[in-house]
Amino acid sequence: MLNNKVIVVTGGAGLLGRRFCVAAAEHGGLVIVADLNLVAAERVAEEIRATGGRAEAATLDITDTDSMNALIASLHDRHGRIDSIVNNAYPRNKKWGRKLEDVTYVDFCQNVSLHLGGYFLAAQQFALYFRAHGGGNIVNMASIYGTMAPRFEIYAETPMIMPVEYAAIKSAIIQITRYFAQYFKADGVRCNALSPGGILDQQPEAFLQKYNSHCGAKGMLEAQDIAGTLVYLLSDASRYMTGQNLIVDDGFSL
Ligand SMILES: NC(=O)c1ccc[n+]([C@@H]2O[C@H](COP(=O)([O-])OP(=O)(O)OC[C@H]3O[C@@H](n4cnc5c(N)ncnc54)[C@H](O)[C@@H]3O)[C@@H](O)[C@H]2O)c1
């Protein structure tokens, strides 16, 4: 589905990013595992190459314009094209994850800037590249918490919380997805959001039981359960889809 497409996955060394890179390579793409953590990105790229896929690691800080432009320039030099960017990195500062009462103004602003600002920068710079080179495809990772109110009761009696910044960031990502789609739709640049529910990652059993009670066939999904929808959004099967937000959560948000 992705034969010969050059696909950049930011945060490609992370929980979802790694699975996305593996899936995109399995479908014939040349995957650029772009991450702040180059060592971890190299590991993912090596793992893909070891099974016959095509992948390269690249260092990228999504909050740094020079880093973004250096990546775009070097990819264009080496491959002559870039087809897609998956905005998937997950920057947060050291105070991330505090409950509402303990979030300071400074930390709120910093986390929103890092994550939402970084997604804006990546979408902006890649969209400008795509417009100048005949088109391209942006997928922004959002979340069910960009559209639904948190179910705070499922976090009770666990150390976990749903950060207030996350609601601000992800709802804004869904809306700038529409903005970019509209702004660039005459230029062959499309832009969609993908909103997973929670992803299985050693959460406490008590939390999982409560979370799963709101789901359908499986309960909390694994990274690989989201990858098929990403491949679809990156492929020509979704060629005329733009400005949309696809939710994949086994029914949790219904
Ligand atoms: N894990 C979930 O439950 C879940 C659910 C819904 C949506 N999401 C979204 O999916 C995306 C990926 O989440 P994840 O759980 O795989 O994250 P993760 O923390 O496992 O991985 C994030 C990756 O981003 C990299 N990174 C951090 N700051 C960066 C920067 N400034 N520049 C480049 N790379 C940077 C990290 O090194 C890491 O490899 C995020 O947008 C997240 O909000 C995650």
The ligand as a MOL file (V3000), in Angstrom:
LIG
                    3D

  0  0  0     0  0            999 V3000
M  V30 BEGIN CTAB
M  V30 COUNTS 44 48 0 0 0
M  V30 BEGIN ATOM
M  V30 1 N 0.3840 5.9340 24.3680 0
M  V30 2 C -0.9230 6.2480 24.3780 0
M  V30 3 O -1.7070 5.7190 25.1720 0
M  V30 4 C -1.4670 7.2460 23.3880 0
M  V30 5 C -2.8590 7.3380 23.2220 0
M  V30 6 C -3.3850 8.2600 22.3230 0
M  V30 7 C -2.5210 9.0860 21.6270 0
M  V30 8 N -1.1800 8.9810 21.8040 0 CHG=1
M  V30 9 C -0.3260 9.8840 21.0420 0
M  V30 10 O 0.5170 9.1310 20.1860 0
M  V30 11 C 1.7630 9.8220 20.0240 0
M  V30 12 C 2.9020 8.9040 20.4300 0
M  V30 13 O 2.7240 8.5230 21.7880 0
M  V30 14 P 3.5990 7.3690 22.4790 0
M  V30 15 O 2.8280 6.8930 23.6550 0
M  V30 16 O 4.0670 6.3900 21.4630 0 CHG=-1
M  V30 17 O 4.8340 8.2240 23.0440 0
M  V30 18 P 6.2390 7.7260 23.6130 0
M  V30 19 O 6.5520 8.5530 24.8030 0
M  V30 20 O 6.2820 6.2270 23.7630 0
M  V30 21 O 7.2560 8.0910 22.4480 0
M  V30 22 C 7.4310 9.4150 22.0650 0
M  V30 23 C 8.7300 9.5610 21.2820 0
M  V30 24 O 8.8720 10.9490 20.9740 0
M  V30 25 C 10.2430 11.2850 21.1250 0
M  V30 26 N 10.3540 12.7270 21.3710 0
M  V30 27 C 10.0900 13.4090 22.5230 0
M  V30 28 N 10.3180 14.7160 22.3480 0
M  V30 29 C 10.7120 14.8850 21.0440 0
M  V30 30 C 11.0820 16.0020 20.2700 0
M  V30 31 N 11.1030 17.2460 20.7870 0
M  V30 32 N 11.4100 15.8000 18.9680 0
M  V30 33 C 11.4080 14.5470 18.4410 0
M  V30 34 N 11.0790 13.4460 19.1360 0
M  V30 35 C 10.7400 13.6140 20.4260 0
M  V30 36 C 10.7370 10.4380 22.2960 0
M  V30 37 O 12.1520 10.2980 22.2610 0
M  V30 38 C 9.9860 9.1280 22.0590 0
M  V30 39 O 10.7410 8.2180 21.2720 0
M  V30 40 C 1.6440 11.1050 20.8630 0
M  V30 41 O 1.1130 12.1210 20.0660 0
M  V30 42 C 0.6080 10.7060 21.9000 0
M  V30 43 O -0.0420 11.8220 22.4540 0
M  V30 44 C -0.6260 8.0720 22.6700 0
M  V30 END ATOM
M  V30 BEGIN BOND
M  V30 1 1 1 2
M  V30 2 2 2 3
M  V30 3 1 2 4
M  V30 4 1 4 5
M  V30 5 2 4 44
M  V30 6 2 5 6
M  V30 7 1 6 7
M  V30 8 2 7 8
M  V30 9 1 8 9
M  V30 10 1 8 44
M  V30 11 1 9 10
M  V30 12 1 9 42
M  V30 13 1 10 11
M  V30 14 1 11 12
M  V30 15 1 11 40
M  V30 16 1 12 13
M  V30 17 1 13 14
M  V30 18 2 14 15
M  V30 19 1 14 16
M  V30 20 1 14 17
M  V30 21 1 17 18
M  V30 22 2 18 19
M  V30 23 1 18 20
M  V30 24 1 18 21
M  V30 25 1 21 22
M  V30 26 1 22 23
M  V30 27 1 23 24
M  V30 28 1 23 38
M  V30 29 1 24 25
M  V30 30 1 25 26
M  V30 31 1 25 36
M  V30 32 1 26 27
M  V30 33 1 26 35
M  V30 34 2 27 28
M  V30 35 1 28 29
M  V30 36 1 29 30
M  V30 37 2 29 35
M  V30 38 1 30 31
M  V30 39 2 30 32
M  V30 40 1 32 33
M  V30 41 2 33 34
M  V30 42 1 34 35
M  V30 43 1 36 37
M  V30 44 1 36 38
M  V30 45 1 38 39
M  V30 46 1 40 41
M  V30 47 1 40 42
M  V30 48 1 42 43
M  V30 END BOND
M  V30 END CTAB
M  END
